[in-house]
Amino acid sequence: MAVDVGTVLAAVATSLAAAAQHVSLSKLVTGAPTVIPWTQIVGTIALCALVTTITAAAATGRATRRRAIEAAGIRE
């Protein structure tokens, strides 16, 4: 879920930044084509999602390896 939320927030922020840059550059240079490298964008999103998922799974695995009472540091 964290990966999904982070990806959506990053996509929104990136879209807003790209739109602002396009508007700014359009005022300076007329007729400049806007090229969006979709392959690189999708590849970057997939790589970030993969790294985050692996990291979260490893951290969850380490955290749940012991009994919950031991992880809390409470002794019987």
All heavy atoms as TSV, in Angstrom:
chain	resi	resn	atom	element	x	y	z
A	1	MET	N	N	0.825	-1.182	0.000
A	1	MET	CA	C	0.000	0.000	0.000
A	1	MET	C	C	0.874	1.252	0.000
A	1	MET	O	O	0.557	2.236	-0.660
A	1	MET	CB	C	-0.919	-0.021	1.213
A	1	MET	CG	C	-1.875	1.102	1.238
A	1	MET	SD	S	-3.169	0.712	2.419
A	1	MET	CE	C	-3.943	2.271	2.533
A	2	ALA	N	N	1.965	1.204	0.747
A	2	ALA	CA	C	2.878	2.350	0.786
A	2	ALA	C	C	3.475	2.617	-0.591
A	2	ALA	O	O	3.661	3.770	-0.981
A	2	ALA	CB	C	3.980	2.106	1.820
A	3	VAL	N	N	3.766	1.560	-1.323
A	3	VAL	CA	C	4.316	1.715	-2.671
A	3	VAL	C	C	3.299	2.404	-3.576
A	3	VAL	O	O	3.635	3.323	-4.335
A	3	VAL	CB	C	4.715	0.341	-3.266
A	3	VAL	CG1	C	5.106	0.465	-4.716
A	3	VAL	CG2	C	5.843	-0.267	-2.454
A	4	ASP	N	N	2.049	1.980	-3.485
A	4	ASP	CA	C	1.004	2.574	-4.329
A	4	ASP	C	C	0.797	4.048	-4.014
A	4	ASP	O	O	0.722	4.884	-4.914
A	4	ASP	CB	C	-0.310	1.812	-4.153
A	4	ASP	CG	C	-0.208	0.385	-4.652
A	4	ASP	OD1	O	0.649	0.111	-5.513
A	4	ASP	OD2	O	-0.983	-0.460	-4.172
A	5	VAL	N	N	0.692	4.371	-2.737
A	5	VAL	CA	C	0.483	5.765	-2.333
A	5	VAL	C	C	1.675	6.624	-2.749
A	5	VAL	O	O	1.517	7.719	-3.296
A	5	VAL	CB	C	0.236	5.867	-0.816
A	5	VAL	CG1	C	0.212	7.312	-0.356
A	5	VAL	CG2	C	-1.074	5.187	-0.451
A	6	GLY	N	N	2.877	6.130	-2.505
A	6	GLY	CA	C	4.079	6.867	-2.886
A	6	GLY	C	C	4.184	7.070	-4.388
A	6	GLY	O	O	4.568	8.147	-4.856
A	7	THR	N	N	3.816	6.050	-5.150
A	7	THR	CA	C	3.866	6.158	-6.606
A	7	THR	C	C	2.862	7.181	-7.117
A	7	THR	O	O	3.186	7.999	-7.991
A	7	THR	CB	C	3.595	4.785	-7.250
A	7	THR	OG1	O	4.568	3.855	-6.778
A	7	THR	CG2	C	3.656	4.859	-8.762
A	8	VAL	N	N	1.661	7.161	-6.568
A	8	VAL	CA	C	0.643	8.127	-6.998
A	8	VAL	C	C	1.065	9.551	-6.643
A	8	VAL	O	O	0.959	10.468	-7.468
A	8	VAL	CB	C	-0.725	7.778	-6.379
A	8	VAL	CG1	C	-1.732	8.899	-6.592
A	8	VAL	CG2	C	-1.259	6.481	-6.971
A	9	LEU	N	N	1.553	9.747	-5.419
A	9	LEU	CA	C	1.983	11.086	-5.013
A	9	LEU	C	C	3.158	11.577	-5.867
A	9	LEU	O	O	3.193	12.743	-6.273
A	9	LEU	CB	C	2.368	11.091	-3.537
A	9	LEU	CG	C	1.216	10.937	-2.550
A	9	LEU	CD1	C	1.743	10.838	-1.125
A	9	LEU	CD2	C	0.231	12.076	-2.685
A	10	ALA	N	N	4.090	10.711	-6.151
A	10	ALA	CA	C	5.231	11.095	-6.986
A	10	ALA	C	C	4.787	11.403	-8.418
A	10	ALA	O	O	5.287	12.346	-9.041
A	10	ALA	CB	C	6.279	9.983	-6.992
A	11	ALA	N	N	3.836	10.637	-8.925
A	11	ALA	CA	C	3.336	10.886	-10.280
A	11	ALA	C	C	2.618	12.233	-10.359
A	11	ALA	O	O	2.789	12.978	-11.329
A	11	ALA	CB	C	2.395	9.764	-10.708
A	12	VAL	N	N	1.845	12.557	-9.336
A	12	VAL	CA	C	1.146	13.845	-9.313
A	12	VAL	C	C	2.158	14.991	-9.239
A	12	VAL	O	O	2.060	15.977	-9.980
A	12	VAL	CB	C	0.149	13.911	-8.138
A	12	VAL	CG1	C	-0.382	15.316	-7.940
A	12	VAL	CG2	C	-1.001	12.948	-8.371
A	13	ALA	N	N	3.136	14.869	-8.361
A	13	ALA	CA	C	4.144	15.924	-8.217
A	13	ALA	C	C	4.952	16.093	-9.505
A	13	ALA	O	O	5.222	17.218	-9.937
A	13	ALA	CB	C	5.070	15.596	-7.046
A	14	THR	N	N	5.312	14.990	-10.124
A	14	THR	CA	C	6.074	15.054	-11.366
A	14	THR	C	C	5.245	15.662	-12.493
A	14	THR	O	O	5.748	16.465	-13.288
A	14	THR	CB	C	6.554	13.650	-11.767
A	14	THR	OG1	O	7.340	13.116	-10.695
A	14	THR	CG2	C	7.383	13.674	-13.031
A	15	SER	N	N	3.989	15.303	-12.557
A	15	SER	CA	C	3.104	15.864	-13.590
A	15	SER	C	C	2.948	17.371	-13.429
A	15	SER	O	O	2.983	18.119	-14.412
A	15	SER	CB	C	1.734	15.200	-13.529
A	15	SER	OG	O	1.841	13.831	-13.782
A	16	LEU	N	N	2.771	17.813	-12.199
A	16	LEU	CA	C	2.643	19.250	-11.949
A	16	LEU	C	C	3.929	19.991	-12.312
A	16	LEU	O	O	3.888	21.070	-12.918
A	16	LEU	CB	C	2.273	19.506	-10.493
A	16	LEU	CG	C	0.859	19.088	-10.088
A	16	LEU	CD1	C	0.666	19.254	-8.577
A	16	LEU	CD2	C	-0.181	19.871	-10.852
A	17	ALA	N	N	5.080	19.419	-11.966
A	17	ALA	CA	C	6.353	20.052	-12.298
A	17	ALA	C	C	6.564	20.090	-13.813
A	17	ALA	O	O	7.006	21.103	-14.364
A	17	ALA	CB	C	7.502	19.297	-11.623
A	18	ALA	N	N	6.222	19.008	-14.491
A	18	ALA	CA	C	6.373	18.967	-15.953
A	18	ALA	C	C	5.437	19.964	-16.633
A	18	ALA	O	O	5.817	20.632	-17.597
A	18	ALA	CB	C	6.109	17.556	-16.465
A	19	ALA	N	N	4.226	20.072	-16.128
A	19	ALA	CA	C	3.274	21.032	-16.700
A	19	ALA	C	C	3.757	22.466	-16.500
A	19	ALA	O	O	3.675	23.296	-17.419
A	19	ALA	CB	C	1.897	20.839	-16.076
A	20	ALA	N	N	4.279	22.748	-15.311
A	20	ALA	CA	C	4.793	24.095	-15.042
A	20	ALA	C	C	5.989	24.411	-15.940
A	20	ALA	O	O	6.105	25.526	-16.460
A	20	ALA	CB	C	5.181	24.218	-13.573
A	21	GLN	N	N	6.866	23.453	-16.134
A	21	GLN	CA	C	8.015	23.662	-17.022
A	21	GLN	C	C	7.569	23.864	-18.461
A	21	GLN	O	O	8.112	24.706	-19.179
A	21	GLN	CB	C	8.982	22.485	-16.932
A	21	GLN	CG	C	9.748	22.440	-15.637
A	21	GLN	CD	C	10.653	21.230	-15.553
A	21	GLN	OE1	O	10.630	20.367	-16.418
A	21	GLN	NE2	N	11.456	21.165	-14.500
A	22	HIS	N	N	6.575	23.108	-18.894
A	22	HIS	CA	C	6.078	23.242	-20.259
A	22	HIS	C	C	5.475	24.637	-20.479
A	22	HIS	O	O	5.734	25.274	-21.504
A	22	HIS	CB	C	5.038	22.165	-20.555
A	22	HIS	CG	C	4.433	22.286	-21.917
A	22	HIS	ND1	N	5.149	22.047	-23.060
A	22	HIS	CD2	C	3.197	22.643	-22.315
A	22	HIS	CE1	C	4.371	22.242	-24.106
A	22	HIS	NE2	N	3.170	22.608	-23.676
A	23	VAL	N	N	4.695	25.104	-19.510
A	23	VAL	CA	C	4.092	26.434	-19.625
A	23	VAL	C	C	5.178	27.500	-19.656
A	23	VAL	O	O	5.143	28.432	-20.476
A	23	VAL	CB	C	3.095	26.682	-18.470
A	23	VAL	CG1	C	2.661	28.138	-18.417
A	23	VAL	CG2	C	1.890	25.770	-18.616
A	24	SER	N	N	6.160	27.384	-18.797
A	24	SER	CA	C	7.246	28.368	-18.742
A	24	SER	C	C	8.058	28.382	-20.028
A	24	SER	O	O	8.372	29.446	-20.570
A	24	SER	CB	C	8.173	28.079	-17.566
A	24	SER	OG	O	7.472	28.190	-16.355
A	25	LEU	N	N	8.413	27.214	-20.521
A	25	LEU	CA	C	9.209	27.143	-21.745
A	25	LEU	C	C	8.412	27.572	-22.970
A	25	LEU	O	O	8.973	28.116	-23.922
A	25	LEU	CB	C	9.768	25.732	-21.941
A	25	LEU	CG	C	10.864	25.332	-20.955
A	25	LEU	CD1	C	11.232	23.872	-21.143
A	25	LEU	CD2	C	12.080	26.218	-21.122
A	26	SER	N	N	7.113	27.347	-22.959
A	26	SER	CA	C	6.274	27.759	-24.081
A	26	SER	C	C	6.236	29.276	-24.218
A	26	SER	O	O	6.080	29.807	-25.314
A	26	SER	CB	C	4.854	27.225	-23.912
A	26	SER	OG	O	4.851	25.827	-23.997
A	27	LYS	N	N	6.373	29.971	-23.104
A	27	LYS	CA	C	6.396	31.433	-23.144
A	27	LYS	C	C	7.720	31.952	-23.710
A	27	LYS	O	O	7.764	33.025	-24.292
A	27	LYS	CB	C	6.151	32.009	-21.758
A	27	LYS	CG	C	4.735	31.781	-21.270
A	27	LYS	CD	C	4.513	32.378	-19.920
A	27	LYS	CE	C	3.087	32.126	-19.471
A	27	LYS	NZ	N	2.791	32.725	-18.177
A	28	LEU	N	N	8.793	31.195	-23.522
A	28	LEU	CA	C	10.104	31.613	-24.009
A	28	LEU	C	C	10.353	31.191	-25.455
A	28	LEU	O	O	10.913	31.950	-26.236
A	28	LEU	CB	C	11.206	31.032	-23.120
A	28	LEU	CG	C	11.244	31.528	-21.672
A	28	LEU	CD1	C	12.285	30.740	-20.889
A	28	LEU	CD2	C	11.553	33.006	-21.630
A	29	VAL	N	N	9.971	29.976	-25.792
A	29	VAL	CA	C	10.247	29.426	-27.121
A	29	VAL	C	C	8.931	28.939	-27.722
A	29	VAL	O	O	8.239	28.128	-27.117
A	29	VAL	CB	C	11.240	28.240	-27.029
A	29	VAL	CG1	C	11.509	27.659	-28.386
A	29	VAL	CG2	C	12.513	28.669	-26.349
A	30	THR	N	N	8.604	29.430	-28.882
A	30	THR	CA	C	7.373	28.982	-29.529
A	30	THR	C	C	7.666	27.819	-30.455
A	30	THR	O	O	8.722	27.746	-31.086
A	30	THR	CB	C	6.734	30.126	-30.341
A	30	THR	OG1	O	7.681	30.593	-31.285
A	30	THR	CG2	C	6.312	31.264	-29.439
A	31	GLY	N	N	6.753	26.892	-30.502
A	31	GLY	CA	C	6.893	25.762	-31.406
A	31	GLY	C	C	7.828	24.670	-30.932
A	31	GLY	O	O	8.198	23.806	-31.715
A	32	ALA	N	N	8.218	24.684	-29.673
A	32	ALA	CA	C	9.096	23.627	-29.159
A	32	ALA	C	C	8.258	22.379	-28.881
A	32	ALA	O	O	7.247	22.450	-28.193
A	32	ALA	CB	C	9.784	24.076	-27.876
A	33	PRO	N	N	8.648	21.239	-29.445
A	33	PRO	CA	C	7.858	20.020	-29.219
A	33	PRO	C	C	8.060	19.483	-27.806
A	33	PRO	O	O	9.134	19.599	-27.223
A	33	PRO	CB	C	8.422	19.043	-30.250
A	33	PRO	CG	C	9.824	19.498	-30.452
A	33	PRO	CD	C	9.798	20.999	-30.297
A	34	THR	N	N	7.007	18.931	-27.263
A	34	THR	CA	C	7.085	18.292	-25.954
A	34	THR	C	C	7.224	16.794	-26.175
A	34	THR	O	O	6.342	16.163	-26.754
A	34	THR	CB	C	5.822	18.583	-25.126
A	34	THR	OG1	O	5.685	19.990	-24.986
A	34	THR	CG2	C	5.910	17.944	-23.757
A	35	VAL	N	N	8.334	16.240	-25.738
A	35	VAL	CA	C	8.594	14.814	-25.894
A	35	VAL	C	C	8.580	14.175	-24.513
A	35	VAL	O	O	9.301	14.601	-23.608
A	35	VAL	CB	C	9.965	14.570	-26.575
A	35	VAL	CG1	C	10.237	13.086	-26.707
A	35	VAL	CG2	C	10.012	15.261	-27.925
A	36	ILE	N	N	7.737	13.168	-24.354
A	36	ILE	CA	C	7.633	12.472	-23.070
A	36	ILE	C	C	8.208	11.074	-23.237
A	36	ILE	O	O	7.695	10.272	-24.014
A	36	ILE	CB	C	6.170	12.397	-22.604
A	36	ILE	CG1	C	5.604	13.803	-22.466
A	36	ILE	CG2	C	6.060	11.637	-21.293
A	36	ILE	CD1	C	4.130	13.857	-22.174
A	37	PRO	N	N	9.290	10.755	-22.512
A	37	PRO	CA	C	9.922	9.435	-22.639
A	37	PRO	C	C	9.178	8.385	-21.803
A	37	PRO	O	O	9.582	8.035	-20.694
A	37	PRO	CB	C	11.336	9.681	-22.105
A	37	PRO	CG	C	11.157	10.794	-21.116
A	37	PRO	CD	C	10.052	11.644	-21.650
A	38	TRP	N	N	8.064	7.878	-22.336
A	38	TRP	CA	C	7.210	6.962	-21.576
A	38	TRP	C	C	7.934	5.694	-21.154
A	38	TRP	O	O	7.705	5.179	-20.052
A	38	TRP	CB	C	5.960	6.619	-22.386
A	38	TRP	CG	C	5.022	7.774	-22.492
A	38	TRP	CD1	C	4.753	8.503	-23.614
A	38	TRP	CD2	C	4.255	8.367	-21.439
A	38	TRP	NE1	N	3.865	9.505	-23.317
A	38	TRP	CE2	C	3.540	9.445	-21.986
A	38	TRP	CE3	C	4.109	8.099	-20.091
A	38	TRP	CZ2	C	2.690	10.246	-21.234
A	38	TRP	CZ3	C	3.256	8.890	-19.340
A	38	TRP	CH2	C	2.555	9.941	-19.905
A	39	THR	N	N	8.803	5.174	-21.996
A	39	THR	CA	C	9.508	3.940	-21.650
A	39	THR	C	C	10.363	4.128	-20.406
A	39	THR	O	O	10.341	3.289	-19.492
A	39	THR	CB	C	10.396	3.492	-22.834
A	39	THR	OG1	O	9.588	3.401	-24.000
A	39	THR	CG2	C	11.046	2.159	-22.550
A	40	GLN	N	N	11.101	5.229	-20.341
A	40	GLN	CA	C	11.948	5.496	-19.178
A	40	GLN	C	C	11.106	5.779	-17.929
A	40	GLN	O	O	11.477	5.373	-16.828
A	40	GLN	CB	C	12.889	6.675	-19.442
A	40	GLN	CG	C	13.997	6.348	-20.409
A	40	GLN	CD	C	13.604	6.555	-21.857
A	40	GLN	OE1	O	12.466	6.872	-22.170
A	40	GLN	NE2	N	14.551	6.366	-22.759
A	41	ILE	N	N	9.998	6.463	-18.104
A	41	ILE	CA	C	9.138	6.770	-16.955
A	41	ILE	C	C	8.558	5.495	-16.367
A	41	ILE	O	O	8.614	5.280	-15.149
A	41	ILE	CB	C	8.015	7.744	-17.375
A	41	ILE	CG1	C	8.603	9.121	-17.684
A	41	ILE	CG2	C	6.950	7.845	-16.286
A	41	ILE	CD1	C	7.620	10.095	-18.288
A	42	VAL	N	N	8.020	4.635	-17.213
A	42	VAL	CA	C	7.438	3.377	-16.729
A	42	VAL	C	C	8.516	2.484	-16.124
A	42	VAL	O	O	8.304	1.843	-15.085
A	42	VAL	CB	C	6.686	2.659	-17.873
A	42	VAL	CG1	C	6.261	1.264	-17.461
A	42	VAL	CG2	C	5.484	3.475	-18.303
A	43	GLY	N	N	9.688	2.446	-16.733
A	43	GLY	CA	C	10.791	1.650	-16.187
A	43	GLY	C	C	11.239	2.137	-14.820
A	43	GLY	O	O	11.502	1.337	-13.915
A	44	THR	N	N	11.302	3.459	-14.654
A	44	THR	CA	C	11.694	4.022	-13.359
A	44	THR	C	C	10.660	3.716	-12.290
A	44	THR	O	O	11.003	3.337	-11.156
A	44	THR	CB	C	11.896	5.542	-13.485
A	44	THR	OG1	O	12.899	5.792	-14.465
A	44	THR	CG2	C	12.309	6.161	-12.169
A	45	ILE	N	N	9.384	3.846	-12.633
A	45	ILE	CA	C	8.317	3.531	-11.676
A	45	ILE	C	C	8.379	2.059	-11.279
A	45	ILE	O	O	8.272	1.721	-10.099
A	45	ILE	CB	C	6.939	3.890	-12.262
A	45	ILE	CG1	C	6.796	5.402	-12.380
A	45	ILE	CG2	C	5.810	3.308	-11.424
A	45	ILE	CD1	C	5.572	5.845	-13.146
A	46	ALA	N	N	8.566	1.185	-12.252
A	46	ALA	CA	C	8.630	-0.250	-11.963
A	46	ALA	C	C	9.833	-0.588	-11.085
A	46	ALA	O	O	9.719	-1.383	-10.139
A	46	ALA	CB	C	8.688	-1.039	-13.264
A	47	LEU	N	N	10.982	0.011	-11.386
A	47	LEU	CA	C	12.177	-0.251	-10.585
A	47	LEU	C	C	12.003	0.242	-9.149
A	47	LEU	O	O	12.348	-0.466	-8.193
A	47	LEU	CB	C	13.402	0.392	-11.227
A	47	LEU	CG	C	14.724	0.184	-10.496
A	47	LEU	CD1	C	15.075	-1.303	-10.456
A	47	LEU	CD2	C	15.832	0.968	-11.177
A	48	CYS	N	N	11.453	1.430	-8.984
A	48	CYS	CA	C	11.223	1.967	-7.635
A	48	CYS	C	C	10.228	1.103	-6.866
A	48	CYS	O	O	10.419	0.830	-5.672
A	48	CYS	CB	C	10.713	3.404	-7.711
A	48	CYS	SG	S	11.966	4.566	-8.261
A	49	ALA	N	N	9.176	0.662	-7.540
A	49	ALA	CA	C	8.192	-0.201	-6.887
A	49	ALA	C	C	8.820	-1.534	-6.481
A	49	ALA	O	O	8.557	-2.041	-5.380
A	49	ALA	CB	C	7.003	-0.438	-7.813
A	50	LEU	N	N	9.660	-2.083	-7.336
A	50	LEU	CA	C	10.325	-3.349	-7.026
A	50	LEU	C	C	11.257	-3.215	-5.828
A	50	LEU	O	O	11.214	-4.034	-4.896
A	50	LEU	CB	C	11.105	-3.841	-8.253
A	50	LEU	CG	C	11.897	-5.131	-8.068
A	50	LEU	CD1	C	10.937	-6.297	-7.870
A	50	LEU	CD2	C	12.786	-5.371	-9.271
A	51	VAL	N	N	12.088	-2.175	-5.830
A	51	VAL	CA	C	13.023	-1.968	-4.713
A	51	VAL	C	C	12.267	-1.728	-3.413
A	51	VAL	O	O	12.614	-2.296	-2.367
A	51	VAL	CB	C	13.978	-0.790	-5.029
A	51	VAL	CG1	C	14.764	-0.376	-3.796
A	51	VAL	CG2	C	14.916	-1.169	-6.157
A	52	THR	N	N	11.212	-0.925	-3.455
A	52	THR	CA	C	10.438	-0.644	-2.250
A	52	THR	C	C	9.734	-1.895	-1.739
A	52	THR	O	O	9.698	-2.143	-0.532
A	52	THR	CB	C	9.409	0.459	-2.528
A	52	THR	OG1	O	10.091	1.586	-3.057
A	52	THR	CG2	C	8.679	0.861	-1.276
A	53	THR	N	N	9.183	-2.681	-2.634
A	53	THR	CA	C	8.490	-3.905	-2.230
A	53	THR	C	C	9.455	-4.901	-1.600
A	53	THR	O	O	9.159	-5.501	-0.560
A	53	THR	CB	C	7.786	-4.546	-3.437
A	53	THR	OG1	O	6.876	-3.594	-3.990
A	53	THR	CG2	C	7.033	-5.796	-3.042
A	54	ILE	N	N	10.620	-5.067	-2.200
A	54	ILE	CA	C	11.615	-5.992	-1.637
A	54	ILE	C	C	12.086	-5.505	-0.271
A	54	ILE	O	O	12.208	-6.297	0.678
A	54	ILE	CB	C	12.795	-6.166	-2.614
A	54	ILE	CG1	C	12.340	-6.944	-3.843
A	54	ILE	CG2	C	13.972	-6.860	-1.942
A	54	ILE	CD1	C	13.358	-6.989	-4.959
A	55	THR	N	N	12.343	-4.210	-0.144
A	55	THR	CA	C	12.799	-3.660	1.127
A	55	THR	C	C	11.731	-3.812	2.203
A	55	THR	O	O	12.032	-4.201	3.336
A	55	THR	CB	C	13.169	-2.175	0.953
A	55	THR	OG1	O	14.147	-2.067	-0.080
A	55	THR	CG2	C	13.715	-1.591	2.225
A	56	ALA	N	N	10.480	-3.507	1.858
A	56	ALA	CA	C	9.389	-3.634	2.836
A	56	ALA	C	C	9.177	-5.093	3.238
A	56	ALA	O	O	8.945	-5.399	4.414
A	56	ALA	CB	C	8.107	-3.051	2.262
A	57	ALA	N	N	9.276	-6.007	2.278
A	57	ALA	CA	C	9.109	-7.425	2.593
A	57	ALA	C	C	10.233	-7.925	3.500
A	57	ALA	O	O	9.996	-8.693	4.443
A	57	ALA	CB	C	9.063	-8.241	1.309
A	58	ALA	N	N	11.449	-7.483	3.238
A	58	ALA	CA	C	12.578	-7.898	4.083
A	58	ALA	C	C	12.441	-7.346	5.497
A	58	ALA	O	O	12.674	-8.059	6.485
A	58	ALA	CB	C	13.890	-7.437	3.460
A	59	ALA	N	N	12.043	-6.092	5.621
A	59	ALA	CA	C	11.865	-5.502	6.943
A	59	ALA	C	C	10.731	-6.182	7.703
A	59	ALA	O	O	10.840	-6.435	8.910
A	59	ALA	CB	C	11.586	-4.008	6.807
A	60	THR	N	N	9.660	-6.498	7.012
A	60	THR	CA	C	8.535	-7.191	7.651
A	60	THR	C	C	8.949	-8.587	8.080
A	60	THR	O	O	8.592	-9.038	9.170
A	60	THR	CB	C	7.339	-7.267	6.690
A	60	THR	OG1	O	6.973	-5.943	6.308
A	60	THR	CG2	C	6.157	-7.951	7.331
A	61	GLY	N	N	9.713	-9.256	7.244
A	61	GLY	CA	C	10.192	-10.592	7.593
A	61	GLY	C	C	11.074	-10.584	8.833
A	61	GLY	O	O	10.947	-11.441	9.712
A	62	ARG	N	N	11.972	-9.596	8.913
A	62	ARG	CA	C	12.826	-9.496	10.103
A	62	ARG	C	C	12.016	-9.145	11.342
A	62	ARG	O	O	12.284	-9.652	12.428
A	62	ARG	CB	C	13.908	-8.448	9.883
A	62	ARG	CG	C	15.061	-8.917	9.053
A	62	ARG	CD	C	16.253	-7.963	9.121
A	62	ARG	NE	N	15.886	-6.574	8.875
A	62	ARG	CZ	C	15.847	-5.990	7.675
A	62	ARG	NH1	N	16.148	-6.710	6.616
A	62	ARG	NH2	N	15.516	-4.732	7.546
A	63	ALA	N	N	11.033	-8.280	11.195
A	63	ALA	CA	C	10.246	-7.845	12.345
A	63	ALA	C	C	9.334	-8.949	12.871
A	63	ALA	O	O	9.040	-8.994	14.062
A	63	ALA	CB	C	9.405	-6.623	11.985
A	64	THR	N	N	8.885	-9.840	12.011
A	64	THR	CA	C	7.959	-10.887	12.444
A	64	THR	C	C	8.630	-12.240	12.643
A	64	THR	O	O	7.944	-13.231	12.840
A	64	THR	CB	C	6.819	-11.036	11.412
A	64	THR	OG1	O	7.378	-11.354	10.143
A	64	THR	CG2	C	5.996	-9.786	11.333
A	65	ARG	N	N	9.940	-12.255	12.616
A	65	ARG	CA	C	10.658	-13.512	12.799
A	65	ARG	C	C	10.497	-14.028	14.238
A	65	ARG	O	O	10.407	-15.218	14.470
A	65	ARG	CB	C	12.136	-13.312	12.480
A	65	ARG	CG	C	12.912	-14.615	12.455
A	65	ARG	CD	C	14.324	-14.421	11.994
A	65	ARG	NE	N	14.292	-13.815	10.644
A	65	ARG	CZ	C	15.270	-13.080	10.156
A	65	ARG	NH1	N	16.340	-12.834	10.862
A	65	ARG	NH2	N	15.190	-12.577	8.937
A	66	ARG	N	N	10.480	-13.125	15.180
A	66	ARG	CA	C	10.347	-13.522	16.586
A	66	ARG	C	C	8.896	-13.394	17.034
A	66	ARG	O	O	8.075	-12.793	16.353
A	66	ARG	CB	C	11.206	-12.617	17.462
A	66	ARG	CG	C	12.677	-12.701	17.131
A	66	ARG	CD	C	13.480	-11.842	18.044
A	66	ARG	NE	N	13.249	-10.429	17.666
A	66	ARG	CZ	C	13.544	-9.403	18.436
A	66	ARG	NH1	N	14.052	-9.603	19.631
A	66	ARG	NH2	N	13.340	-8.173	18.051
A	67	ARG	N	N	8.615	-13.921	18.198
A	67	ARG	CA	C	7.280	-13.759	18.761
A	67	ARG	C	C	7.074	-12.298	19.116
A	67	ARG	O	O	8.027	-11.575	19.420
A	67	ARG	CB	C	7.122	-14.610	20.014
A	67	ARG	CG	C	7.190	-16.093	19.744
A	67	ARG	CD	C	6.890	-16.939	20.934
A	67	ARG	NE	N	7.211	-16.262	22.202
A	67	ARG	CZ	C	6.869	-16.712	23.390
A	67	ARG	NH1	N	6.207	-17.832	23.504
A	67	ARG	NH2	N	7.189	-16.066	24.482
A	68	ALA	N	N	5.856	-11.842	19.092
A	68	ALA	CA	C	5.542	-10.440	19.346
A	68	ALA	C	C	5.972	-10.014	20.754
A	68	ALA	O	O	6.453	-8.897	20.955
A	68	ALA	CB	C	4.053	-10.194	19.165
A	69	ILE	N	N	5.850	-10.897	21.709
A	69	ILE	CA	C	6.218	-10.559	23.091
A	69	ILE	C	C	7.722	-10.337	23.207
A	69	ILE	O	O	8.180	-9.472	23.950
A	69	ILE	CB	C	5.723	-11.649	24.065
A	69	ILE	CG1	C	5.740	-11.150	25.500
A	69	ILE	CG2	C	6.531	-12.908	23.949
A	69	ILE	CD1	C	4.579	-10.302	25.841
A	70	GLU	N	N	8.507	-11.083	22.440
A	70	GLU	CA	C	9.958	-10.898	22.447
A	70	GLU	C	C	10.345	-9.613	21.746
A	70	GLU	O	O	11.270	-8.909	22.169
A	70	GLU	CB	C	10.647	-12.089	21.772
A	70	GLU	CG	C	10.507	-13.386	22.541
A	70	GLU	CD	C	11.014	-14.565	21.749
A	70	GLU	OE1	O	11.424	-14.383	20.577
A	70	GLU	OE2	O	10.984	-15.685	22.276
A	71	ALA	N	N	9.653	-9.285	20.669
A	71	ALA	CA	C	9.946	-8.062	19.934
A	71	ALA	C	C	9.648	-6.816	20.781
A	71	ALA	O	O	10.308	-5.810	20.658
A	71	ALA	CB	C	9.153	-8.018	18.637
A	72	ALA	N	N	8.654	-6.925	21.643
A	72	ALA	CA	C	8.294	-5.796	22.510
A	72	ALA	C	C	9.262	-5.661	23.673
A	72	ALA	O	O	9.299	-4.629	24.333
A	72	ALA	CB	C	6.877	-5.975	23.030
A	73	GLY	N	N	10.053	-6.685	23.929
A	73	GLY	CA	C	11.037	-6.617	25.007
A	73	GLY	C	C	10.466	-6.958	26.389
A	73	GLY	O	O	11.082	-6.690	27.397
A	74	ILE	N	N	9.282	-7.531	26.398
A	74	ILE	CA	C	8.642	-7.892	27.666
A	74	ILE	C	C	8.976	-9.344	27.961
A	74	ILE	O	O	8.859	-10.208	27.110
A	74	ILE	CB	C	7.121	-7.685	27.591
A	74	ILE	CG1	C	6.813	-6.229	27.263
A	74	ILE	CG2	C	6.450	-8.128	28.875
A	74	ILE	CD1	C	5.359	-5.961	26.973
A	75	ARG	N	N	9.375	-9.584	29.206
A	75	ARG	CA	C	9.705	-10.952	29.590
A	75	ARG	C	C	8.624	-11.515	30.458
A	75	ARG	O	O	7.993	-10.821	31.233
A	75	ARG	CB	C	11.037	-10.973	30.330
A	75	ARG	CG	C	12.154	-10.484	29.451
A	75	ARG	CD	C	13.443	-10.534	30.170
A	75	ARG	NE	N	14.447	-9.902	29.305
A	75	ARG	CZ	C	15.673	-10.295	29.237
A	75	ARG	NH1	N	16.103	-11.266	29.979
A	75	ARG	NH2	N	16.490	-9.683	28.436
A	76	GLU	N	N	8.440	-12.814	30.332
A	76	GLU	CA	C	7.408	-13.459	31.119
A	76	GLU	C	C	7.868	-13.736	32.516
A	76	GLU	O	O	8.962	-13.896	32.841
A	76	GLU	CB	C	7.002	-14.784	30.446
A	76	GLU	CG	C	6.378	-14.547	29.093
A	76	GLU	CD	C	6.024	-15.849	28.422
A	76	GLU	OE1	O	5.752	-16.841	29.110
A	76	GLU	OE2	O	6.026	-15.862	27.205
